[in-house]
Amino acid sequence: MQSIFLLLLPSLILLGPTSAFFVAPNKARAELKTKILDLASETKRGLTATPDQKQEMLQLFEKLEKLNPTKNPLKSPKVNGDWSLDYTTSDSILGKGGFPRIGPIVQNINTGDLTAQNSEVVSYFGIPVSRKVTAALTPKNSQFTDVKFKRFTLGPIGFDAPESFRGALDITYLDDEVRLTRGDKGNIFVLTKM
């Protein structure tokens, strides 16, 4: 058996990163992302998720985190831009028990000026009103950043966020299409690049 491996070793080295050894993680990533996004759609961003569906999502989420191809997400240009929130366990972001969200919930990240902005449209008694919050990012390492909310906007009205409005983001998976993030209150977030 050892002699067969030694005979194949030069061929495997010549094949480089496109060899069969590297195809499996890419295939696994693709399969996991499809399952995650299908479940996210089925549960309306998590709004209608049952306990079993939440558990299934967490298991898929954790498996995909282990296959993260971007080791320093906050230093990667891939993290910048607009991301659509496809799933979360955060009831407040989903508007559970409150006014419904209309259309995408968008997060913009800009590591150049260390800012983030979340935006959405909420239906207040059938009237669509845009809402926005801007934040400053303070990276603690190449994956984890503190978040200080700066300003809220509700339709045409804006006001500064209280000093105590803080959070954190731990970007645990990032590729060209999907970002997985854990929040400071134990919530998980699945976002897709827009």
N, C-alpha and C positions, 0 to 999 in steps of 0.2 A: 504494500500500500504506500509506504514511504517513497519507494522508487517511482511510482506513478506520479505522485505529487511533485517530486523533484524534476521529472520529465516535463510536467505541465507548467512548472513555475516560470520558466522563461517566456512562455506564451502568455501567461496571465500578466506578467509585468509589461509586456509589449502592448497588451490590450488597453492598459491604463484605466482611467476612471469610467470608461464606457463598458467595462466588463460586467459580467453577470452579477458580480459581488455588489455593484453599485446600482443595479436596476431595481432590486427588491425594495430598498427604502423609498425610491421615487414612486414605485407602484403602490406601496403601502400608504404613502402620503396622499396620493390621488384618491385611493379608495376611502381613506378616512375623511378627507375633505368632502367627498361626495356624500358620505353618510351624515356628516355633521350638518352640511348645508341643507340636505333633504329634511332632516329632523327639525332644523331651525325653521324651515318654511312650513312644515307640517304643524308646528306648535305656535305659529304666528309670532316669531321672535322670542318665544318662551312664554308668551302671554297665556296660552292655553295648555302649557305643559303639565302633564300629570306627574306625580312623584316618580313613577317608573321611567317616564321619558326624561325627567331631569337627571336621574341616575344614569341612564343610558348615555345622555349627552356628556355628563361628567367623565364617564369611562372613555368615550371616544376622544374627548378633549385631552385627557391625560395621556392617551396613547400617541396623539399627534404631537403633543409637547415634546415627547421623547425623541421625535424625529425632526426637531427644529434644524433647518439647514443654515440659519443665520445666527451665528454665535454672539454677535454684538448688535442687537437690533437697534438700539438708540444711536449707534454710530453708522448705521446703514442708510443710504439714501432711499431704500425701499420703504422705510417707515413713514416718510413724508408724503403729504397729500391728503385727499379726502377718502375716508373709509365709511362704508355703510354698516350700521349695526344690524347683524342678522339674527343674533341670539344673545340674551343675557338672563341671568337669574335675579337681576335687580328689579324688584317690584316698582320702585319709585321711577326708574328710568322708563319702564314699560307703561307707566301710568295705570297700574292695576288699581281698580276701585276709584279711579278719577276720570279725567277727561281723556278721550281717545287720541292717540297719535295718528296723523294722516301722512302717508308717504314715508320716505326714508328718515331715519335718525342718523345724522352724519357727524363724524368726528374728523376734524382736520388737525394734523400734527405737522409742526414745522420745527425741526431740531436746529435749524439755522438761527432762529431768534428765540428758541426755547418757549414756544407758545402752543396752545391747543385751543380748539373751539368746538363746542358741541352745538348742533342746531337741529331743530325739528319744527314741525307744524302741529299744533294742537287744536282740536275742535272744541270750542267753548260754546255749548248750546247751538251747534251747527255752524258757528262762525269760525273759519280757519284763522288762527293767529300764530305768527312765527315766534319762536322762542330761541334764545341763544345764550350761551355762557362762554366767556373767554377765560383762559387760565394761563398761568406762568408755570413752566416746568423747571424743576431743579433735579437733574439726574444725580443719583447716588452711585450708580455704576453704569455699565453699558447695556443694562436690561431694565433697571428699576429707576423710576423717577417719582419724586414728590410732586404734587399738584396743588397750586394755590389758586383758587377761583378768584377772578378779578372783577368781572362785570357781567351782570345779567341784563338781558334785553327781552322785553315782552311787547311784541308789536312795535309801536313807535317809542315806547318808554324804556329808558335804561337807568340802571342804578348800580352802584358799587356793591360788591359782595362783602359781607361781614368778614372780618379778619379770621374768624374761626372756621370758615369754609375751606377745608383742606381735604386732600385725598392722596392717593398714590396709584400708580400703574406699574405692573410688572409684566412686561411683554415677554411671553414665554414661547411664542412661535411667530415666525415672520417669513413669508416668501412673497413672490410678486402678486399673489392673489388674495391670500388669507393672513389675518393677524389674530392671534389668541392673546388675551390679556386677562390678568387677575387683578381685581381691585382690592383696596385696603379693607373692605368690609366682608371679604370672602366671596364676592360675586365673581362670576366668570363672564367673559365677553368674547363673542365671535364676530369678527368684522371682515368685510370683503372690500378690496380696492375698487374705487369708482373710476 
